[in-house]
């Protein structure tokens, strides 16, 4: 009787472990990481002060899209890229849109996609002496898992990009077109929030020590 009970418990334990491992495998197989989109480069000839050419509203750009999934490919729909220029600190004027044609990206691959557009209006508008563009992208993707594709997932994001006197990005590193960048020009003043907290903590500690010894 005891042997039969032990055998039943063993089978139940094996069944539970098998179900758990199967669920874990399915979760790992279906779990996906969204691709990341960066503005690799941008060039605005009209803002290149070393050139003596006439009016030129052409804008060139290169996106870098990164698929960090180890075993899942990504099929992109057309990628819409929109550009605007700040006319005040918290408002932009549209310059135009460009489209990167749909494509497929293998797992753990990087793709560089270039494009250009003929911008509408003044591409050299400045706010407090700084030329800052707003760059946004939007697309839909499907993930390839083994032999089938998932349903479409919408991706979007944007960032503010300062342009220097050479007509390129003020900072050399690619700019992540994430979803949390506000459409506002940030102040160039240093952020003192962390130092302010440290100063407050120091003053409180000094006060407590002073009252303790008095």
Secondary structure, DSSP 4 states (H G I P E B T S, - for coil): -HHHHHHHHHHHHHHHHHHHHHHHHHHHHH-----EEEEEEEEEGGGBTT-------EEEEEEEEE---SS-EEEE-PEEEEEEEEEETTEEEEEEEEEEPPEEE-TT-EEEEEEEEE--S-TT--BTTBEEEEEEEEEEEEEEETTEE---EEEEEEEEEEE-TBSSBSSSSPEE--S---SSPPPSSPP-HHHHHHHHHHHHHHHHHHHHH-
